[in-house]
Amino acid sequence: MSRRTRPTGEPPAKDAPGGLLLGARPAPARVLVVDDDENNLLAIRTVLEDLAEVVTASSGDDALRELLRHEFAVILLDVYMPGMDGYEAAGIIRSREQSRRIPIVFLSAVNKESAHLLRGYAMGAVDYVFKPVEPAVLRSKVSVFVDLYLMRREIERKALQERELLDANLKANAERLRVERELRIAEQRQAALIDSLPILFYLETAGVTPRRPRLVSGDFVAMTGFSVADIDNQPTLWHDRLHPEDRARAEAALNARATGGPLAMEYRWQHADGSYRHILDQAVPLGDTDGRAAEYAGTLLDVTERKNLENKLVQAQKMDAIGQLTGGIAHDFNNLLAAVLSGLGLIEKRVPLADEHRRILDMTRRAAEQGSELVGRLLAFARKQTLEPAPVDLARLAGAASDLLAHTLGGLVQCDWQIAGDVWPAYADEAQLELALMNLIINARDAMAEGGTITVSTANRQIGADEEPGLAPGDYVGLIVRDHGAGMSPDVLARVLEPFFTTKAIGKGTGLGLSMVYGFVEQSGGAIRIESHVGKGTSVTMWLPRAHEATAPLPMATDEAPLIGETPPLRILLVDDHPEVRATTAALLEDNGHAVVEAKDGSNALRLLAAKQSFDLLITDYAMPNISGAEVIAGSRKLRPELAAIMITGYADPAMLPPAQQATLLTKPFTPAQMNEAIWKALKSGSPVASMFQ
C-alpha cells in the first residue's frame, strides 16, 4: 500500500506533461519513500513533509506503481524488504526510461561494508542513509535533491515558455509575411486591373494654366496615344487636342470649378491616331488647411464605346419609327394606286378609246405603276414586304447580277467578283437579294466619278452571344461591296440609311436604294454594316443567315407567267373597308362575269356567312379596323371550312397571315390578270368547285 503527504499549506495539483504546470502555480516536488516498516515510513514522513509532498510505499511493487503515476525528486528506498528487495527495485527503476534519472538514496540498517555499498552504487544509488535515521542528515540530503529537482523543472518551464514565445513569434512573423505577400499581390492585381481599364486617375494643382494633370495610375498611352513625357514637354497638348466644338464648353466647366465645386463634363479629345475619343472627366476638390481648393483628384474615362452604342440605339429607334410611319403611308398609297389602276383597267375595257386617249391612259397607268414600285421600296425599308426566303447560291446569284450589270456600269468602272468557293448558301428572298446587291453596286459606281474597281466578296462567320449587336447567335454569310470612291463623312454616314436621304444632285436619286437594302436585310434576320472614310471609299456588308446545307437552292425566278384557264362565273364575297378600292375591285370582278356581294368590314362579312348565304369564294383585305382579314378568314373556316379565300394586302407581317393552304395572297396594286391568277389558285386548292379546274 502507498500513502502521500503534501507540504503544509500547499494545494493539490495534477501533473502536466513533463511535470510542468503552465500558466498555474507549480506543483510541489514529490519524494517517494519505500519501506516495509510502517514506523519508519511515519518517521520519515514527519521529517520531510514540510520539504515536499511525501508519497510512501510499503513494497517494491507499490513503488513501481507510484512511479507510473508521478514524477519524483528523489526516491528513498529500503535495501531489505520481503519479496522484491531494494537492489531489485532499483534495477527495475533504472531500466525504465521514465524513471531512470530519478536519484535513489538507499536506506539500510546493516551492511555498511564496502562490498554492499558498491553493489548499491552499481544498482544506481547516489547516496546511503543508515538507520536509525538522523533527521537533520536526512533533511539536508533530501533538500538538496528537492532543490535540484525544482531548479531543473523551473529551467525546463522557462525553456518551454521561451520555446512557446519563439514559436509564437515565428508564427506571428510568418503571418505578417503572409499578410504582406497577400497585400502586395492584391496591390499588383489592383494596379493591373486599373491599368487594363480605360480609366486614368490624376491629381491636378488648382489654378495652373495651361492645364497639366499629373497621372497617378492607369494606361495613359492606351487612352491617348501619348506618353506622360509628351504632356510635360508640351504643356498645351491637352487644350490643343480638344474638339473645336467642345473647347469653349470644357474651358467654361474648368473655370466654374474654381468656386470649389466638383467637376463632371464630357468632351471629345483627339487621340494620337487622329480619331476623337469621348472622355468623361470627373474631379473633386481637395482643400488645404484654410478650406480652399489646393488641388483636384479626378478620373478620365474613355466612354467612346458607350457613346457609339447609344448612337446606334438612337439610330435604331429612329429607323424603327420612320419604318412604322413609312409602312403606314405605303399602305395608304397602295390603296389609292389599287383604285387608280383598277379604274384605268375598267375604263380601257368599257370605253372605246381613240389612239390619243389611249396614249394618255397608258401614260397614266405607267405613272401609277412607277408609284407602285416606289411604294414597294418604302415597304422594303419598313420591313413589311412579302418575302419568300429560300437557300440562295451566291455564286449563281453573282453570275446573274454580273450579266445584268454588264451594260450598266460603263467603261470606267469594273466589277471584281471574289466569290469564295466554300461560301455558305444564304437564306433569303433571291429576287430581293439580287435587287439589293445591284443597288449597292450602282451606288458604288456613282461614288467613283473617275472610275475604278468595285469589289464584291463573300465571308462565312459564326457569331456568338452579344458578339454583334442586332444579330442573334448563329452562322451568317457576308456579301461585301467595296469601292474606292469619295467616301462619306460621319454625319452623312449616320443618316445614309434613312429613306429619301441622298447625297446625289436633285433628280439623280430617290434616296431609297440603301434604305430598301437595310429593310430587306433586317426583315431577313440579318444586319447591314457600313464603313466609310472620306477620300478612301466605302464598304457595305450584308450579313444574312446561313441556309441549311441539306436544302437545295430554288431555281432562279423567271418572268414567265403561269398558264391559267378561264374561271366559271362565281358568287364572291368581297370585304374591304376602303370604298373606292372595294368599288373598283367589285367592278373588275363583275366585268369577268362574277356575282359580287360587298361587305364594308369584317363583322359584316361574318354576319353574311353566318346567314348561310351561298358563296364560292371569299376575297378580303388584310388591314382593316377591328377585325383584320386574317381574322375574317379564321372565322370563315368555322362557318364554311371548304370556302376558298384570297387575301389582298398592301403589306403584311408574315407572322400575322393565315397558313398558305388556307388563303391565296394577292398584293396591291394588282392587275386584272393577277386577280384572275389568284382566283385560279384559290379555287384549285381544294374548294368544292375545284373539279372545274382539273
Secondary structure, DSSP 8 states (H G I E B T S, - for coil): -EEEE--TT-------GGG--TTS-----EEEEE-S-HHHHHHHHHHHTTTSEEEEESSHHHHHHHHHH---SEEEEES--SSS-HHHHHHHHHHSTTTTTS-EEEEESS--SHHHHHHHHHTTEEEEEESS--HHHHHHHHHHHHHHHHHHHHHHHHHHHHHHHHHHHHHHHHHHHHHHHHHHHHHHHHHHHHHHSSEEEEEEETT-SS---EEEES-HHHHHSS-HHHHHH-TTHHHHTB-HHHHHHHHHHHHHGGGS--EEEEEEEE-TTS-EEEEEEEEEEEE-TTS-EEEEEEEEEE-HHHHHHHHHHHHHHHHHHHHHHHHHHHHHHHHHHHHHHHHHHHHHHHS---HHHHHHHHHHHHHHHHHHHHHHHHHHHTT-S----EEE-HHHHHHHHHHHHTTTS-TTEEEEEE--TT---EEE-HHHHHHHHHHHHHHHHHH-TT-EEEEEEEEEEEE-TTTSTT--SEEEEEEEEE--S----HHHHHHTTSTT--SS-TTS--S-HHHHHHHHHHHTT-EEEEEEETTTEEEEEEEEEB--TTS-------S-----------EEEEE-S-HHHHHHHHHHHHHTT-EEEEESSHHHHHHHHHTT---SEEEEESS-SSS-HHHHHHHHHHH-TT-EEEEEESS--GGGS--TTT-EEEESS--HHHHHHHHHHHHHTT-TTGGGG-
